[in-house]
């Protein structure tokens, strides 16, 4: 049996009273952060919106307190850190799965694309909802039934520890991009509403997120998710009446929006869109993005962390399906806020339209609602961010300790040592995500990048590990190299990487050929073919829990 399944306990001292209780830490943190903000406001001469700041600090302290208190109550069980003792009930599982996906990137990214590109290019909400449903039916049940600890465990069983260490890299980078998208969304909103500049907003947001996550444990994250998702819905909904009042009403706003976006009001492109002059090669690019988001939304540790914490395989399947419906519904409020923003008379509101579409939601909060209502809405967004960033940092750190440090560095590591590695990894990954978010300001770009790596590389690997009996490490390595080469060959504008493969359908320097899907399919084919023809050289390993 695995170290986690044995439920070893971490030694604790009950004879001494700890001074740094969750309540005292929250209160002292509140006071300390307020003092630092006062100093910052004097030095920078920025105008701080203090009621909103106080509300934000109070929410952060409340989240910290609930998470730390939850950990203290369950202290001593080592498997709580990663899979919550595999005892999470359905209702909490659904909330924590939905809260994880409804991070600031989801909310701000939806508003950004509705405002700038129309419904047709707002793919992520319905694609990710469909992704959760497909994942629940075809992946969640099987993974939970075999009691894996992380998403990389079946890869370790099929392809070995060293190959899994290599596949850990795209899994890590995807979590980094996801965390960066979340921090960017909160950082931009803080900057607009509370008066911080973008860089300071990112740094503060990251510091709070890391401090909250280091408290540790999936139970700590899950217990706060219920409150966070409730605050998020309340915060977004109360904004809408005020926003539409400034925009002339719902009917007028929607009419203005549809007239301006009349070619972008469909959910799907024409059936034979490549023949449509309005679409052309962009048709293939649209479907490439859609498949990337649907299937690239499955192979995430942040997703399987929730799945593997469920009480049973059946609960694992249903929590994923139900969370998909919640995610779809949750896209409606930010979409409506963006429609109101598209019809706003920004000059009459004392400002100009946002230069960056990713700023539309913060602008609606600040200029189209009373100050306190905007602060409450910011609290809702912050709640969504805290839920998602805590889960993302914890999932990446869990893979670091469980699938890299434990098998490759210290196989006999104790639960206490693994928890120490997880906490150190959280800090390192949080810093890295912050640096990325400071250099790529588009939430939607980071959001797509996070799915990009798992779609092109990890989706074929995990699917073959679970369902292809001949899969071996030869095929895995070959598939990894082919998929990575073909993906990088299409370039990446976000990081100024130019295309170096002669893909067709290049317009204005952008490759519209569906090279993401092409890379994924060729990775699949390579794993299947190479594994089959090398099955005698490297006999395929059975699919089992490598920790048994």
C-alpha positions as a printed NumPy array, in Angstrom:
array([[  0.   ,   0.   ,   0.   ],
       [  1.082,   3.612,  -0.552],
       [  2.321,   5.882,   2.212],
       [ -0.849,   7.932,   1.819],
       [ -3.184,   4.969,   2.09 ],
       [ -1.603,   3.858,   5.349],
       [ -2.742,   7.125,   6.945],
       [  0.422,   7.799,   8.91 ],
       [  0.178,  10.609,  11.374],
       [  2.318,  13.656,  11.729],
       [  3.64 ,  14.069,  15.218],
       [  2.038,  16.952,  17.035],
       [  2.42 ,  18.363,  20.49 ],
       [ -0.714,  18.696,  22.521],
       [  0.981,  19.751,  25.748],
       [  1.869,  23.215,  24.508],
       [ -0.555,  25.937,  23.572],
       [  0.279,  27.46 ,  20.19 ],
       [  0.326,  31.259,  20.19 ],
       [ -0.207,  31.564,  16.418],
       [ -3.753,  30.303,  16.34 ],
       [ -5.735,  30.815,  13.098],
       [ -7.73 ,  33.669,  14.685],
       [ -4.683,  35.511,  16.034],
       [ -2.811,  35.056,  12.754],
       [ -5.757,  36.469,  10.799],
       [ -6.134,  39.509,  13.065],
       [ -2.404,  40.292,  13.142],
       [ -2.208,  39.797,   9.368],
       [ -5.112,  42.2  ,   8.876],
       [ -3.45 ,  44.877,  11.004],
       [ -0.016,  44.37 ,   9.448],
       [ -1.243,  44.485,   5.876],
       [ -3.304,  47.608,   6.572],
       [ -0.22 ,  49.38 ,   7.968],
       [  1.828,  48.394,   4.907],
       [ -0.898,  49.704,   2.619],
       [ -0.988,  53.044,   4.434],
       [  2.782,  53.354,   3.99 ],
       [  2.439,  52.43 ,   0.302],
       [ -0.285,  55.037,  -0.248],
       [  1.907,  57.793,   1.201],
       [  4.977,  56.78 ,  -0.796],
       [  3.169,  56.302,  -4.108],
       [  0.621,  59.101,  -3.601],
       [ -2.025,  56.817,  -5.076],
       [ -5.609,  57.31 ,  -4.004],
       [ -6.673,  54.166,  -2.161],
       [-10.338,  53.248,  -1.885],
       [-10.254,  52.32 ,   1.791],
       [-13.758,  50.804,   2.25 ],
       [-13.019,  48.373,  -0.587],
       [ -9.567,  47.591,   0.768],
       [-10.887,  46.919,   4.258],
       [-13.525,  44.585,   2.78 ],
       [-10.858,  42.722,   0.795],
       [ -8.619,  42.304,   3.807],
       [-11.527,  41.09 ,   5.908],
       [-12.417,  38.469,   3.289],
       [ -8.821,  37.293,   2.988],
       [ -8.529,  36.959,   6.737],
       [-11.818,  35.069,   6.874],
       [-10.648,  32.645,   4.175],
       [ -7.354,  32.131,   5.962],
       [ -9.093,  31.564,   9.276],
       [-11.534,  28.985,   7.883],
       [ -8.781,  27.129,   6.034],
       [ -6.36 ,  27.075,   8.973],
       [ -9.095,  26.028,  11.392],
       [-10.099,  23.181,   9.078],
       [ -6.508,  21.939,   8.952],
       [ -6.162,  22.064,  12.743],
       [ -9.321,  20.01 ,  13.175],
       [ -7.986,  17.207,  10.955],
       [ -4.337,  17.449,  11.876],
       [ -2.335,  14.226,  11.782],
       [ -3.737,  12.519,   8.702],
       [ -1.11 ,  12.691,   5.968],
       [ -3.478,  11.95 ,   3.086],
       [ -5.584,  15.042,   3.865],
       [ -2.891,  17.143,   2.201],
       [ -3.507,  15.781,  -1.317],
       [ -6.768,  13.8  ,  -1.506],
       [ -8.66 ,  14.844,   1.655],
       [ -8.627,  11.307,   3.026],
       [-10.795,  10.198,   0.044],
       [-13.812,  11.089,   2.131],
       [-15.197,  14.238,   0.537],
       [-19.023,  14.11 ,   0.136],
       [-20.703,  14.905,  -3.19 ],
       [-22.06 ,  18.347,  -2.289],
       [-18.709,  19.69 ,  -1.084],
       [-16.961,  18.03 ,  -4.029],
       [-19.256,  19.77 ,  -6.52 ],
       [-18.681,  23.15 ,  -4.861],
       [-14.914,  22.767,  -4.724],
       [-14.694,  21.517,  -8.333],
       [-16.836,  24.409,  -9.595],
       [-15.011,  26.957,  -7.437],
       [-11.687,  25.76 ,  -8.806],
       [-12.74 ,  26.264, -12.426],
       [-14.576,  29.52 , -11.729],
       [-11.373,  31.361, -10.945],
       [-10.746,  34.948, -11.89 ],
       [ -9.451,  33.792, -15.271],
       [-12.8  ,  32.223, -16.104],
       [-14.83 ,  35.245, -14.969],
       [-12.6  ,  38.009, -16.366],
       [-11.754,  36.017, -19.509],
       [-15.43 ,  35.492, -20.319],
       [-16.16 ,  39.207, -19.943],
       [-13.075,  40.063, -22.02 ],
       [-14.047,  38.002, -25.058],
       [-17.761,  38.881, -24.916],
       [-16.781,  42.563, -24.938],
       [-14.096,  42.378, -27.626],
       [-14.946,  39.417, -29.874],
       [-18.574,  38.43 , -29.36 ],
       [-20.27 ,  35.196, -28.419],
       [-18.683,  33.147, -31.197],
       [-15.183,  33.531, -29.716],
       [-16.259,  33.098, -26.098],
       [-15.543,  29.392, -26.238],
       [-14.121,  28.643, -22.823],
       [-17.37 ,  28.548, -20.783],
       [-19.171,  25.914, -22.866],
       [-15.953,  24.084, -23.789],
       [-14.838,  23.725, -20.18 ],
       [-18.328,  22.703, -19.109],
       [-18.284,  19.984, -21.771],
       [-14.764,  19.076, -20.698],
       [-15.909,  18.447, -17.115],
       [-18.753,  16.233, -18.326],
       [-16.534,  14.163, -20.659],
       [-13.878,  13.912, -17.964],
       [-16.429,  12.698, -15.451],
       [-17.736,   9.947, -17.727],
       [-14.496,   8.612, -19.241],
       [-11.718,   9.512, -16.806],
       [-12.957,  10.315, -13.289],
       [-14.619,   6.983, -12.536],
       [-11.637,   4.882, -13.66 ],
       [ -9.036,   7.036, -11.906],
       [-10.929,   7.048,  -8.602],
       [-11.678,   3.325,  -8.793],
       [ -7.946,   2.572,  -8.943],
       [ -7.265,   4.976,  -6.034],
       [ -4.492,   6.935,  -7.692],
       [ -3.058,   9.837,  -5.706],
       [ -2.235,  12.212,  -8.58 ],
       [ -2.881,  12.424, -12.318],
       [  0.692,  11.264, -12.977],
       [  0.298,   7.933, -11.14 ],
       [ -1.091,   5.983, -14.157],
       [  1.724,   7.444, -16.26 ],
       [  4.235,   6.192, -13.696],
       [  2.627,   2.74 , -13.767],
       [  2.798,   2.487, -17.573],
       [  5.911,   4.457, -18.478],
       [  8.13 ,   4.383, -15.379],
       [  9.36 ,   6.985, -12.927],
       [ 11.83 ,   8.782, -15.192],
       [  9.384,   9.233, -18.049],
       [  6.826,  10.488, -15.562],
       [  9.393,  13.008, -14.332],
       [  9.62 ,  14.322, -17.905],
       [  5.829,  14.458, -18.312],
       [  5.653,  16.36 , -15.032],
       [  7.115,  19.405, -16.809],
       [  4.155,  20.21 , -19.112],
       [  1.805,  19.473, -16.208],
       [  3.734,  21.962, -14.067],
       [  3.838,  24.655, -16.746],
       [  0.118,  24.35 , -17.379],
       [ -0.547,  24.962, -13.682],
       [  1.855,  27.915, -13.771],
       [ -0.004,  29.517, -16.68 ],
       [ -3.343,  28.859, -15.   ],
       [ -2.182,  30.455, -11.742],
       [ -0.745,  33.387, -13.687],
       [ -4.084,  33.95 , -15.433],
       [ -5.848,  33.976, -12.081],
       [ -3.384,  36.414, -10.539],
       [ -3.591,  38.683, -13.595],
       [ -7.367,  38.861, -13.358],
       [ -7.293,  39.803,  -9.689],
       [ -4.323,  42.125, -10.075],
       [ -5.965,  44.191, -12.822],
       [ -9.18 ,  44.457, -10.839],
       [ -7.382,  45.514,  -7.67 ],
       [ -5.514,  48.156,  -9.632],
       [ -8.673,  49.738, -11.045],
       [-10.906,  49.607,  -7.978],
       [ -8.515,  49.909,  -5.035],
       [ -5.896,  52.215,  -6.565],
       [ -2.874,  49.877,  -6.785],
       [ -0.758,  49.795,  -9.928],
       [ -0.72 ,  46.523, -11.879],
       [  2.654,  45.271, -10.602],
       [  1.885,  45.962,  -6.957],
       [ -1.538,  44.372,  -7.361],
       [  0.005,  41.159,  -8.726],
       [  2.603,  41.018,  -5.948],
       [  0.036,  41.534,  -3.186],
       [ -2.404,  39.058,  -4.698],
       [  0.315,  36.423,  -5.061],
       [  1.553,  36.943,  -1.511],
       [ -1.928,  36.47 ,  -0.058],
       [ -2.603,  33.433,  -2.253],
       [  0.659,  31.737,  -1.317],
       [  0.166,  32.452,   2.397],
       [ -3.355,  31.022,   2.238],
       [ -2.253,  27.906,   0.358],
       [  0.784,  27.149,   2.52 ],
       [ -1.625,  26.491,   5.39 ],
       [ -1.997,  23.243,   3.474],
       [ -4.383,  20.504,   2.645],
       [ -7.239,  19.894,   0.276],
       [ -9.702,  19.965,   3.162],
       [ -8.599,  23.532,   3.932],
       [ -9.259,  24.522,   0.32 ],
       [-12.56 ,  22.658,   0.059],
       [-14.001,  24.02 ,   3.305],
       [-13.525,  27.6  ,   2.111],
       [-14.754,  26.916,  -1.439],
       [-18.389,  26.735,  -0.367],
       [-18.213,  30.246,   1.079],
       [-16.106,  31.567,  -1.778],
       [-18.396,  30.44 ,  -4.586],
       [-21.418,  31.861,  -2.726],
       [-19.73 ,  35.247,  -2.329],
       [-18.705,  35.148,  -6.001],
       [-22.281,  34.668,  -7.253],
       [-23.644,  37.369,  -4.928],
       [-20.911,  39.823,  -5.902],
       [-21.468,  39.397,  -9.649],
       [-25.268,  39.429,  -9.505],
       [-25.66 ,  42.622,  -7.471],
       [-23.597,  44.535, -10.029],
       [-25.971,  43.877, -12.953],
       [-28.934,  46.149, -12.017],
       [-26.621,  49.137, -11.496],
       [-24.605,  48.446, -14.646],
       [-27.673,  48.159, -16.882],
       [-29.168,  51.256, -15.288],
       [-26.134,  53.257, -16.493],
       [-26.295,  51.572, -19.895],
       [-29.95 ,  52.384, -20.55 ],
       [-31.462,  49.068, -19.545],
       [-31.051,  45.425, -20.474],
       [-33.077,  45.602, -23.691],
       [-31.273,  48.655, -25.048],
       [-27.858,  47.241, -24.106],
       [-28.551,  43.906, -25.725],
       [-29.939,  45.546, -28.872],
       [-26.864,  47.757, -29.182],
       [-24.564,  44.809, -28.583],
       [-26.229,  42.516, -31.137],
       [-26.207,  45.248, -33.788],
       [-22.48 ,  45.791, -33.286],
       [-21.668,  42.079, -33.059],
       [-24.254,  40.751, -35.538],
       [-21.659,  38.518, -37.226],
       [-20.399,  37.169, -33.891],
       [-23.638,  36.271, -32.128],
       [-23.611,  32.574, -33.009],
       [-22.251,  29.854, -30.756],
       [-20.732,  27.928, -33.683],
       [-19.352,  28.973, -37.088],
       [-21.158,  27.957, -40.316],
       [-21.008,  24.242, -41.085],
       [-18.786,  24.844, -44.115],
       [-17.231,  27.994, -42.787],
       [-13.976,  27.601, -44.696],
       [-15.974,  28.56 , -47.826],
       [-17.451,  31.631, -46.111],
       [-15.482,  34.823, -47.007],
       [-16.065,  36.083, -43.463],
       [-14.397,  33.009, -41.99 ],
       [-11.983,  31.391, -44.43 ],
       [ -9.014,  29.815, -42.638],
       [-10.201,  31.279, -39.346],
       [-12.776,  28.463, -39.338],
       [-10.047,  25.87 , -38.701],
       [ -8.466,  28.074, -36.058],
       [-11.817,  28.298, -34.241],
       [-12.254,  24.532, -34.111],
       [ -8.637,  24.087, -33.055],
       [ -9.283,  26.36 , -30.071],
       [-12.529,  24.573, -29.237],
       [-10.962,  21.098, -29.187],
       [ -8.011,  22.468, -27.223],
       [-10.293,  23.785, -24.49 ],
       [-12.533,  20.702, -24.382],
       [ -9.895,  17.966, -24.292],
       [ -7.166,  20.179, -22.871],
       [ -9.408,  20.776, -19.873],
       [ -9.318,  17.142, -18.763],
       [ -5.703,  16.226, -18.051],
       [ -5.123,  18.556, -15.115],
       [ -3.919,  17.627, -11.66 ],
       [ -6.136,  20.411, -10.321],
       [ -9.088,  18.481, -11.781],
       [ -8.038,  15.01 , -10.658],
       [ -7.199,  16.284,  -7.187],
       [-10.926,  16.766,  -6.674],
       [-11.889,  13.572,  -8.477],
       [ -9.504,  11.454,  -6.414],
       [-10.751,  12.947,  -3.139],
       [-14.315,  11.749,  -3.747],
       [-15.825,   9.057,  -1.527],
       [-16.393,   6.647,  -4.423],
       [-15.982,   6.271,  -8.189],
       [-19.669,   7.107,  -8.686],
       [-19.351,  10.324,  -6.676],
       [-16.235,  11.205,  -8.683],
       [-18.175,  10.938, -11.941],
       [-21.205,  12.93 , -10.8  ],
       [-19.271,  15.721,  -9.117],
       [-17.55 ,  16.396, -12.433],
       [-20.771,  16.355, -14.454],
       [-22.677,  18.603, -12.028],
       [-19.767,  21.037, -11.797],
       [-19.901,  21.344, -15.585],
       [-23.477,  22.638, -15.417],
       [-22.558,  25.118, -12.653],
       [-19.642,  26.449, -14.705],
       [-21.917,  27.021, -17.685],
       [-24.431,  28.966, -15.586],
       [-21.688,  30.986, -13.902],
       [-20.567,  32.467, -17.227],
       [-23.862,  34.383, -17.572],
       [-23.267,  37.243, -15.037],
       [-19.837,  38.327, -16.394],
       [-21.169,  38.058, -19.961],
       [-24.092,  40.353, -19.09 ],
       [-21.751,  42.793, -17.348],
       [-19.615,  42.947, -20.508],
       [-22.715,  43.624, -22.64 ],
       [-23.619,  46.508, -20.316],
       [-20.056,  47.797, -20.605],
       [-20.228,  47.662, -24.409],
       [-23.186,  50.096, -24.335],
       [-21.807,  52.408, -21.653],
       [-21.168,  56.107, -22.284],
       [-17.733,  56.128, -20.677],
       [-17.292,  59.864, -21.234],
       [-20.42 ,  60.587, -19.213],
       [-19.055,  58.3  , -16.487],
       [-15.904,  60.392, -16.236],
       [-13.459,  58.132, -18.038],
       [-12.71 ,  56.572, -21.425],
       [-13.339,  53.036, -22.645],
       [-10.75 ,  50.526, -21.425],
       [ -7.713,  50.195, -23.698],
       [ -7.326,  46.532, -22.8  ],
       [-10.48 ,  44.372, -23.164],
       [ -9.408,  42.353, -20.109],
       [-10.167,  45.489, -18.053],
       [-13.864,  45.653, -18.96 ],
       [-15.112,  43.891, -15.825],
       [-13.052,  46.062, -13.436],
       [-14.324,  49.131, -15.315],
       [-17.919,  48.011, -14.888],
       [-17.288,  47.463, -11.18 ],
       [-15.688,  50.886, -10.684],
       [-17.569,  53.249, -12.983],
       [-21.024,  51.704, -13.433],
       [-21.834,  50.836,  -9.826],
       [-21.711,  52.682,  -6.486],
       [-18.314,  52.403,  -4.821],
       [-19.403,  49.981,  -2.134],
       [-21.249,  47.727,  -4.608],
       [-18.126,  47.633,  -6.767],
       [-16.102,  46.676,  -3.709],
       [-18.503,  43.822,  -2.947],
       [-18.225,  42.66 ,  -6.57 ],
       [-14.456,  42.763,  -6.219],
       [-14.881,  40.628,  -3.121],
       [-16.772,  38.106,  -5.228],
       [-13.991,  38.039,  -7.807],
       [-11.355,  37.764,  -5.086],
       [-13.262,  34.845,  -3.593],
       [-13.215,  33.023,  -6.939],
       [ -9.516,  33.724,  -7.322],
       [ -8.618,  32.487,  -3.857],
       [-10.45 ,  29.231,  -4.503],
       [ -8.73 ,  28.612,  -7.821],
       [ -5.228,  29.775,  -7.012],
       [ -5.077,  27.766,  -3.787],
       [ -6.098,  24.63 ,  -5.645],
       [ -3.694,  25.272,  -8.528],
       [ -0.646,  25.881,  -6.338],
       [ -1.497,  22.877,  -4.177],
       [ -1.979,  20.55 ,  -7.157],
       [  1.33 ,  21.538,  -8.789],
       [  3.143,  21.196,  -5.469],
       [  1.497,  17.833,  -4.859],
       [  2.874,  16.48 ,  -8.138],
       [  6.303,  17.865,  -7.261],
       [  6.447,  16.006,  -3.965],
       [  4.557,  12.823,  -4.872],
       [  5.719,  12.107,  -8.436],
       [  9.163,  13.726,  -8.527],
       [ 10.682,  14.086,  -5.042],
       [  9.305,  10.847,  -3.572],
       [ 10.13 ,   8.369,  -6.385],
       [ 13.276,  10.006,  -7.811],
       [ 14.925,  11.762,  -4.864],
       [ 13.8  ,  10.141,  -1.61 ],
       [ 11.621,   7.017,  -2.063],
       [ 11.281,   6.495,   1.698],
       [ 10.29 ,  10.061,   2.491],
       [  8.007,  10.366,   5.509],
       [  4.616,  12.143,   5.323],
       [  6.094,  15.037,   7.299],
       [  8.933,  15.412,   4.787],
       [  6.495,  15.309,   1.861],
       [  4.366,  18.027,   3.433],
       [  7.482,  20.164,   3.871],
       [  8.328,  19.749,   0.172],
       [  4.755,  20.65 ,  -0.79 ],
       [  4.872,  23.876,   1.213],
       [  8.251,  24.901,  -0.21 ],
       [  7.019,  24.135,  -3.728],
       [  3.955,  26.325,  -3.197],
       [  6.182,  29.34 ,  -2.54 ],
       [  8.425,  28.659,  -5.562],
       [  5.508,  28.039,  -7.929],
       [  3.684,  31.107,  -6.623],
       [  6.699,  33.309,  -7.37 ],
       [  7.062,  31.82 , -10.864],
       [  3.375,  32.345, -11.646],
       [  3.672,  35.959, -10.509],
       [  6.593,  36.609, -12.866],
       [  4.63 ,  35.157, -15.805],
       [  1.534,  37.219, -15.   ],
       [  3.619,  40.407, -14.951],
       [  4.782,  39.795, -18.524],
       [  1.556,  38.574, -20.207],
       [ -1.328,  40.91 , -19.429],
       [ -4.104,  39.15 , -21.374],
       [ -6.062,  36.825, -19.116],
       [ -7.482,  34.923, -22.068],
       [ -4.012,  34.356, -23.575],
       [ -2.744,  32.815, -20.348],
       [ -5.95 ,  30.832, -20.046],
       [ -5.445,  29.285, -23.488],
       [ -1.758,  28.636, -22.874],
       [ -2.599,  26.674, -19.739],
       [ -4.744,  24.262, -21.772],
       [ -2.317,  24.213, -24.693],
       [  0.389,  22.06 , -23.113],
       [ -1.95 ,  19.535, -21.537],
       [ -3.892,  19.178, -24.793],
       [ -0.956,  18.666, -27.145],
       [  1.197,  16.55 , -24.843],
       [ -0.568,  15.179, -21.758],
       [ -4.002,  14.279, -23.149],
       [ -2.599,  11.597, -25.537],
       [ -0.28 ,  10.297, -22.811],
       [ -2.942,   9.858, -20.113],
       [ -5.538,   8.458, -22.51 ],
       [ -3.1  ,   5.838, -23.83 ],
       [ -1.955,   4.973, -20.296],
       [ -5.553,   4.306, -19.239],
       [ -6.966,   2.653, -22.355],
       [ -4.161,   1.272, -24.602],
       [ -2.762,  -2.004, -23.296],
       [  0.391,  -1.903, -25.467],
       [  1.503,   1.527, -24.242],
       [  5.138,   1.576, -23.085],
       [  7.804,   4.145, -22.345],
       [  9.284,   3.975, -25.852],
       [  5.977,   5.094, -27.303],
       [  5.515,   7.672, -24.545],
       [  8.906,   9.279, -25.163],
       [  8.451,   9.288, -28.93 ],
       [  4.963,  10.763, -28.61 ],
       [  6.235,  13.457, -26.238],
       [  9.016,  14.511, -28.639],
       [  6.764,  14.545, -31.72 ],
       [  3.93 ,  16.471, -30.04 ],
       [  6.282,  19.03 , -28.465],
       [  8.18 ,  19.605, -31.735],
       [  5.013,  20.052, -33.787],
       [  3.468,  22.349, -31.173],
       [  6.518,  24.61 , -30.854],
       [  6.771,  24.65 , -34.641],
       [  3.629,  26.774, -34.751],
       [  5.221,  29.483, -32.608],
       [  3.757,  31.322, -29.619],
       [  3.112,  35.075, -29.929],
       [  2.65 ,  35.476, -26.157],
       [  6.339,  34.665, -25.649],
       [  7.587,  36.005, -28.999],
       [  8.412,  32.52 , -30.306],
       [  8.2  ,  32.615, -34.142],
       [  6.895,  29.64 , -36.17 ],
       [  9.707,  27.486, -37.577],
       [  7.683,  24.769, -39.358],
       [  6.107,  25.493, -42.783],
       [  2.494,  25.157, -41.667],
       [ -0.048,  26.399, -44.228],
       [ -2.77 ,  29.004, -43.604],
       [ -0.482,  31.746, -42.283],
       [ -2.158,  35.171, -42.206],
       [ -0.609,  38.353, -40.786],
       [  2.086,  36.293, -39.093],
       [ -0.426,  34.029, -37.314],
       [ -0.708,  30.31 , -38.085],
       [ -4.4  ,  29.512, -38.585],
       [ -3.723,  25.882, -39.432],
       [ -5.025,  23.75 , -36.501],
       [ -1.524,  22.784, -35.387],
       [ -2.559,  22.254, -31.738],
       [ -4.959,  19.482, -32.738],
       [ -2.49 ,  18.224, -35.348],
       [  0.21 ,  17.966, -32.656],
       [ -2.161,  16.108, -30.33 ],
       [ -3.257,  13.617, -33.018],
       [  0.308,  12.942, -34.147],
       [  1.327,  12.429, -30.53 ],
       [ -1.479,   9.882, -30.208],
       [ -0.483,   8.075, -33.393],
       [  3.184,   8.027, -32.407],
       [  2.468,   6.496, -28.987],
       [  0.229,   3.83 , -30.517],
       [  2.581,   2.878, -33.359],
       [  5.913,   3.016, -31.523],
       [  4.515,   1.189, -28.477],
       [  3.127,  -1.589, -30.645],
       [  6.323,  -2.169, -32.626],
       [  8.553,  -2.037, -29.514],
       [  6.349,  -4.251, -27.36 ],
       [  8.913,  -7.088, -27.481],
       [ 11.854,  -4.821, -26.62 ],
       [  9.949,  -3.099, -23.836],
       [  7.001,  -5.252, -22.679],
       [  4.094,  -3.016, -21.63 ],
       [  3.566,  -2.645, -17.907],
       [  0.142,  -3.338, -16.399],
       [ -2.05 ,  -0.443, -15.315],
       [ -1.997,  -0.534, -11.531],
       [ -1.578,   1.804,  -8.622],
       [  2.23 ,   2.269,  -8.444],
       [  1.974,   2.969,  -4.709],
       [  0.553,  -0.468,  -3.841]])
